[in-house]
Amino acid sequence: EATASIGTVGNVQHQNVKIGSAGRNRRKGIRPGVRGVVMNAADHPHGGGDGGRHGSGKPPRTPWGQLTLGYRTRRRKGSNKLIVRTRHDAKRKR
């Protein structure tokens, strides 16, 4: 079984419409995205400091303090504790 649509796609330029103002975005239910650097230190790990021209100089973090870039968040598999040595390690040791 196969299904098909006949004709052309309507409203092709829909994704290219300029929103134009913050108000139009707010009416769509989208809230402003505030950078952590412009917040107070109490509100974000990147916040605080006098003036806003310097970076934090520390690795980037989420608002809850977890490292952002490259930080592993997945748990190890339960079977890993049962593996004494992998096949690859055993082969290299020969």
N, C-alpha and C positions, 0 to 999 in steps of 0.2 A: 504494500500500500504506500502511496505517495500523496502528499498534499502540495498544492501550489497556489499562489496568489496571482491574479491577473491584473495588469495595469501598473501604474507608477506609484511610488511612495509620495504621500502628501506632506506638505509643510516641511520640506527638506531643510530649510534655513533655520528651523526652530532652535538648534543648538548654537547658532551664531548670533542670536539676539543679544544686544548689549543691555545689561540690567539698568545701568544709568545712575542709580542712586542707592544709598543704603536703605532708604525707605521702601523701595520696591523689593529689596531682598528681605526686609523684615516682614513685609506683608506675606511673603512666601513661607514665613516661619523660620528663616535662617538667622541665627543670632551672630553678633560681631565676633570675629576671631581675634582675641587680644594676645599680643606677644608676651611671653614670660618676662622678657627683658624690661618691659615697661611697667611691670607690677612691683608691688612692695615685696620685701624679702619674706614677709609672713605669708604671702600668697603664692609664691613660686620659687623654686630653687635658683632660677636665673635672675630674680628680682633684687631690688635694693641698689644702693650705691648713690654717689653724688653725680648728677648729670648722666646723660645717656649715650656717651660716645664710645665707651669701652665695652668690649665683650666681657663675659664672666671669667674667662681664662680657665674654666673647668669644663670637664666633659658634659655635653648636653644631657639634660634629665627631663623626665615627665613632671607634671605638676605634683606628683606624689613621691618624687625623689628617686625613681628607678632610672637607671641609665637607659638612654634612648637608642643610640646607634650601635648596632652589632651585639647588643646584650642578649644572651640566650635566655629565652623564657619558657622553653619546653622542658618538661620533666624527663629524666632519664627513664628508659624502659626498665620494668621490674626484672626482666631476665638478665640484665647486664651484671647484676651482682653474682650470678651463677657462673658467668664466663670467666674461666681462669686465664686463658690466653686465646686470642683469636687465631684463625687459620693463617691470616696474613703474617702475624707476628711469629708464629711457629715456623712458617716457611722462610722468613728472613733470618732466623736464628741458625739455620743449617750451615 
